[in-house]
Amino acid sequence: MPEVIINVPEELEKEFKNVMPVYWQLAVEKKIKEELNELVRLKKIISKSQLTEKGAKELADEVSVSLAERFSESRQ
């Protein structure tokens, strides 16, 4: 099995040491699998999309403006 080395912040390392020994390899492997599955799912969705990068940005901008307006209205 290939080995992957990751760097973690010191604060996280301290927390690792404070927790009872757990099978960290299994926990990390599970999370990596979940993330890979999500990326594969998103890649399938994107590959079928006809939306261009410019179109996606325009859509995102429209959604942002709409959400800002809703938020502003709800605060009044």
VMD Tcl script that builds the backbone (N, CA, C; Angstrom):
set m [mol new atoms 228]
animate dup $m
set s [atomselect $m all]
$s set {name element resname resid chain x y z} {
  {N N MET 1 A 0.848 -1.173 0.000}
  {CA C MET 1 A 0.000 0.000 0.000}
  {C C MET 1 A 0.892 1.233 0.000}
  {N N PRO 2 A 0.591 2.209 -0.871}
  {CA C PRO 2 A 1.392 3.433 -0.882}
  {C C PRO 2 A 1.256 4.191 0.433}
  {N N GLU 3 A 2.290 4.930 0.747}
  {CA C GLU 3 A 2.289 5.716 1.975}
  {C C GLU 3 A 2.137 7.185 1.618}
  {N N VAL 4 A 1.275 7.881 2.388}
  {CA C VAL 4 A 1.073 9.311 2.191}
  {C C VAL 4 A 1.486 10.007 3.480}
  {N N ILE 5 A 2.283 11.032 3.336}
  {CA C ILE 5 A 2.727 11.793 4.503}
  {C C ILE 5 A 2.062 13.159 4.439}
  {N N ILE 6 A 1.465 13.567 5.553}
  {CA C ILE 6 A 0.836 14.883 5.606}
  {C C ILE 6 A 1.424 15.690 6.757}
  {N N ASN 7 A 1.422 16.983 6.597}
  {CA C ASN 7 A 1.846 17.881 7.663}
  {C C ASN 7 A 0.600 18.426 8.343}
  {N N VAL 8 A 0.620 18.447 9.656}
  {CA C VAL 8 A -0.513 18.990 10.405}
  {C C VAL 8 A -0.011 20.103 11.311}
  {N N PRO 9 A -0.858 21.101 11.571}
  {CA C PRO 9 A -0.453 22.170 12.475}
  {C C PRO 9 A -0.163 21.610 13.870}
  {N N GLU 10 A 0.694 22.301 14.609}
  {CA C GLU 10 A 1.078 21.841 15.941}
  {C C GLU 10 A -0.126 21.662 16.861}
  {N N GLU 11 A -1.127 22.569 16.736}
  {CA C GLU 11 A -2.316 22.466 17.583}
  {C C GLU 11 A -3.041 21.141 17.355}
  {N N LEU 12 A -3.111 20.739 16.091}
  {CA C LEU 12 A -3.766 19.488 15.753}
  {C C LEU 12 A -2.954 18.304 16.260}
  {N N GLU 13 A -1.659 18.394 16.148}
  {CA C GLU 13 A -0.791 17.328 16.646}
  {C C GLU 13 A -1.000 17.135 18.142}
  {N N LYS 14 A -1.114 18.232 18.885}
  {CA C LYS 14 A -1.350 18.143 20.326}
  {C C LYS 14 A -2.666 17.439 20.610}
  {N N GLU 15 A -3.689 17.748 19.819}
  {CA C GLU 15 A -4.981 17.093 20.023}
  {C C GLU 15 A -4.895 15.604 19.711}
  {N N PHE 16 A -4.146 15.248 18.666}
  {CA C PHE 16 A -3.949 13.831 18.347}
  {C C PHE 16 A -3.369 13.100 19.554}
  {N N LYS 17 A -2.395 13.718 20.178}
  {CA C LYS 17 A -1.718 13.076 21.308}
  {C C LYS 17 A -2.607 12.998 22.540}
  {N N ASN 18 A -3.568 13.919 22.665}
  {CA C ASN 18 A -4.445 13.940 23.835}
  {C C ASN 18 A -5.622 12.978 23.735}
  {N N VAL 19 A -5.872 12.466 22.556}
  {CA C VAL 19 A -6.989 11.549 22.353}
  {C C VAL 19 A -6.481 10.121 22.520}
  {N N MET 20 A -7.358 9.275 23.065}
  {CA C MET 20 A -6.968 7.868 23.221}
  {C C MET 20 A -6.501 7.329 21.878}
  {N N PRO 21 A -5.583 6.386 21.918}
  {CA C PRO 21 A -5.111 5.823 20.643}
  {C C PRO 21 A -6.282 5.314 19.792}
  {N N VAL 22 A -6.333 5.778 18.614}
  {CA C VAL 22 A -7.377 5.383 17.678}
  {C C VAL 22 A -6.671 4.933 16.415}
  {N N TYR 23 A -7.354 4.197 15.623}
  {CA C TYR 23 A -6.752 3.780 14.368}
  {C C TYR 23 A -6.842 4.948 13.392}
  {N N TRP 24 A -5.909 5.889 13.517}
  {CA C TRP 24 A -5.930 7.096 12.702}
  {C C TRP 24 A -5.872 6.763 11.221}
  {N N GLN 25 A -5.127 5.747 10.879}
  {CA C GLN 25 A -5.018 5.382 9.466}
  {C C GLN 25 A -6.396 5.048 8.900}
  {N N LEU 26 A -7.185 4.296 9.659}
  {CA C LEU 26 A -8.526 3.934 9.188}
  {C C LEU 26 A -9.434 5.157 9.104}
  {N N ALA 27 A -9.327 6.046 10.086}
  {CA C ALA 27 A -10.151 7.248 10.093}
  {C C ALA 27 A -9.806 8.136 8.898}
  {N N VAL 28 A -8.531 8.327 8.652}
  {CA C VAL 28 A -8.094 9.173 7.532}
  {C C VAL 28 A -8.460 8.506 6.207}
  {N N GLU 29 A -8.264 7.216 6.120}
  {CA C GLU 29 A -8.606 6.494 4.892}
  {C C GLU 29 A -10.090 6.658 4.571}
  {N N LYS 30 A -10.935 6.567 5.583}
  {CA C LYS 30 A -12.377 6.720 5.386}
  {C C LYS 30 A -12.703 8.112 4.858}
  {N N LYS 31 A -12.108 9.137 5.437}
  {CA C LYS 31 A -12.360 10.513 5.000}
  {C C LYS 31 A -11.861 10.744 3.574}
  {N N ILE 32 A -10.705 10.184 3.246}
  {CA C ILE 32 A -10.174 10.337 1.894}
  {C C ILE 32 A -11.118 9.676 0.895}
  {N N LYS 33 A -11.608 8.494 1.224}
  {CA C LYS 33 A -12.549 7.805 0.329}
  {C C LYS 33 A -13.815 8.638 0.137}
  {N N GLU 34 A -14.333 9.206 1.222}
  {CA C GLU 34 A -15.533 10.039 1.122}
  {C C GLU 34 A -15.290 11.242 0.211}
  {N N GLU 35 A -14.149 11.903 0.389}
  {CA C GLU 35 A -13.831 13.070 -0.429}
  {C C GLU 35 A -13.642 12.677 -1.895}
  {N N LEU 36 A -12.966 11.565 -2.145}
  {CA C LEU 36 A -12.774 11.109 -3.524}
  {C C LEU 36 A -14.110 10.780 -4.183}
  {N N ASN 37 A -14.997 10.128 -3.447}
  {CA C ASN 37 A -16.320 9.815 -3.992}
  {C C ASN 37 A -17.068 11.091 -4.358}
  {N N GLU 38 A -16.978 12.098 -3.504}
  {CA C GLU 38 A -17.641 13.380 -3.773}
  {C C GLU 38 A -17.026 14.058 -5.000}
  {N N LEU 39 A -15.712 14.019 -5.116}
  {CA C LEU 39 A -15.047 14.615 -6.277}
  {C C LEU 39 A -15.427 13.898 -7.572}
  {N N VAL 40 A -15.519 12.580 -7.525}
  {CA C VAL 40 A -15.919 11.807 -8.705}
  {C C VAL 40 A -17.351 12.174 -9.089}
  {N N ARG 41 A -18.226 12.285 -8.090}
  {CA C ARG 41 A -19.623 12.656 -8.339}
  {C C ARG 41 A -19.704 14.038 -8.985}
  {N N LEU 42 A -18.944 14.992 -8.444}
  {CA C LEU 42 A -18.953 16.344 -9.001}
  {C C LEU 42 A -18.366 16.379 -10.409}
  {N N LYS 43 A -17.336 15.583 -10.636}
  {CA C LYS 43 A -16.719 15.533 -11.968}
  {C C LYS 43 A -17.727 15.024 -12.997}
  {N N LYS 44 A -18.542 14.030 -12.620}
  {CA C LYS 44 A -19.563 13.508 -13.527}
  {C C LYS 44 A -20.583 14.587 -13.855}
  {N N ILE 45 A -20.991 15.339 -12.838}
  {CA C ILE 45 A -21.970 16.409 -13.047}
  {C C ILE 45 A -21.389 17.471 -13.964}
  {N N ILE 46 A -20.158 17.875 -13.692}
  {CA C ILE 46 A -19.512 18.931 -14.471}
  {C C ILE 46 A -19.293 18.487 -15.922}
  {N N SER 47 A -18.946 17.229 -16.105}
  {CA C SER 47 A -18.658 16.764 -17.462}
  {C C SER 47 A -19.895 16.819 -18.354}
  {N N LYS 48 A -21.082 16.762 -17.755}
  {CA C LYS 48 A -22.327 16.820 -18.524}
  {C C LYS 48 A -22.821 18.253 -18.710}
  {N N SER 49 A -22.234 19.176 -17.997}
  {CA C SER 49 A -22.690 20.558 -18.024}
  {C C SER 49 A -22.231 21.269 -19.286}
  {N N GLN 50 A -23.099 22.136 -19.799}
  {CA C GLN 50 A -22.737 22.956 -20.948}
  {C C GLN 50 A -22.442 24.383 -20.512}
  {N N LEU 51 A -22.425 24.596 -19.215}
  {CA C LEU 51 A -22.167 25.918 -18.659}
  {C C LEU 51 A -20.681 26.246 -18.785}
  {N N THR 52 A -20.402 27.414 -19.330}
  {CA C THR 52 A -19.009 27.840 -19.457}
  {C C THR 52 A -18.542 28.445 -18.138}
  {N N GLU 53 A -17.247 28.655 -18.022}
  {CA C GLU 53 A -16.715 29.277 -16.810}
  {C C GLU 53 A -17.284 30.684 -16.652}
  {N N LYS 54 A -17.385 31.415 -17.750}
  {CA C LYS 54 A -17.950 32.761 -17.717}
  {C C LYS 54 A -19.417 32.701 -17.285}
  {N N GLY 55 A -20.152 31.766 -17.839}
  {CA C GLY 55 A -21.561 31.601 -17.471}
  {C C GLY 55 A -21.726 31.234 -16.005}
  {N N ALA 56 A -20.839 30.385 -15.512}
  {CA C ALA 56 A -20.896 29.982 -14.107}
  {C C ALA 56 A -20.629 31.176 -13.200}
  {N N LYS 57 A -19.674 32.023 -13.591}
  {CA C LYS 57 A -19.375 33.220 -12.789}
  {C C LYS 57 A -20.560 34.161 -12.785}
  {N N GLU 58 A -21.177 34.369 -13.949}
  {CA C GLU 58 A -22.348 35.244 -14.034}
  {C C GLU 58 A -23.483 34.707 -13.162}
  {N N LEU 59 A -23.718 33.409 -13.215}
  {CA C LEU 59 A -24.755 32.789 -12.398}
  {C C LEU 59 A -24.448 32.947 -10.913}
  {N N ALA 60 A -23.204 32.734 -10.545}
  {CA C ALA 60 A -22.799 32.884 -9.142}
  {C C ALA 60 A -22.993 34.321 -8.674}
  {N N ASP 61 A -22.667 35.273 -9.533}
  {CA C ASP 61 A -22.860 36.684 -9.187}
  {C C ASP 61 A -24.339 36.996 -8.985}
  {N N GLU 62 A -25.188 36.476 -9.866}
  {CA C GLU 62 A -26.630 36.697 -9.737}
  {C C GLU 62 A -27.156 36.106 -8.429}
  {N N VAL 63 A -26.721 34.918 -8.100}
  {CA C VAL 63 A -27.151 34.272 -6.858}
  {C C VAL 63 A -26.675 35.081 -5.660}
  {N N SER 64 A -25.446 35.553 -5.698}
  {CA C SER 64 A -24.908 36.357 -4.594}
  {C C SER 64 A -25.716 37.627 -4.384}
  {N N VAL 65 A -26.048 38.312 -5.472}
  {CA C VAL 65 A -26.836 39.539 -5.368}
  {C C VAL 65 A -28.216 39.225 -4.803}
  {N N SER 66 A -28.831 38.184 -5.301}
  {CA C SER 66 A -30.154 37.796 -4.833}
  {C C SER 66 A -30.149 37.462 -3.345}
  {N N LEU 67 A -29.155 36.700 -2.913}
  {CA C LEU 67 A -29.052 36.348 -1.496}
  {C C LEU 67 A -28.800 37.576 -0.635}
  {N N ALA 68 A -27.969 38.484 -1.119}
  {CA C ALA 68 A -27.693 39.716 -0.368}
  {C C ALA 68 A -28.961 40.534 -0.217}
  {N N GLU 69 A -29.755 40.619 -1.290}
  {CA C GLU 69 A -31.018 41.371 -1.219}
  {C C GLU 69 A -31.971 40.725 -0.223}
  {N N ARG 70 A -32.093 39.409 -0.278}
  {CA C ARG 70 A -32.975 38.694 0.668}
  {C C ARG 70 A -32.524 38.926 2.109}
  {N N PHE 71 A -31.238 38.813 2.313}
  {CA C PHE 71 A -30.699 38.994 3.664}
  {C C PHE 71 A -30.967 40.414 4.160}
  {N N SER 72 A -30.748 41.370 3.274}
  {CA C SER 72 A -30.955 42.767 3.629}
  {C C SER 72 A -32.434 43.019 3.972}
  {N N GLU 73 A -33.345 42.461 3.172}
  {CA C GLU 73 A -34.786 42.617 3.407}
  {C C GLU 73 A -35.205 41.965 4.718}
  {N N SER 74 A -34.631 40.819 5.033}
  {CA C SER 74 A -35.027 40.101 6.252}
  {C C SER 74 A -34.532 40.796 7.512}
  {N N ARG 75 A -33.539 41.652 7.403}
  {CA C ARG 75 A -32.991 42.361 8.558}
  {C C ARG 75 A -33.762 43.637 8.846}
  {N N GLN 76 A -34.635 44.047 7.930}
  {CA C GLN 76 A -35.372 45.306 8.123}
  {C C GLN 76 A -36.647 45.087 8.875}
}
mol reanalyze $m
mol bondsrecalc $m
mol representation Tube
mol addrep $m
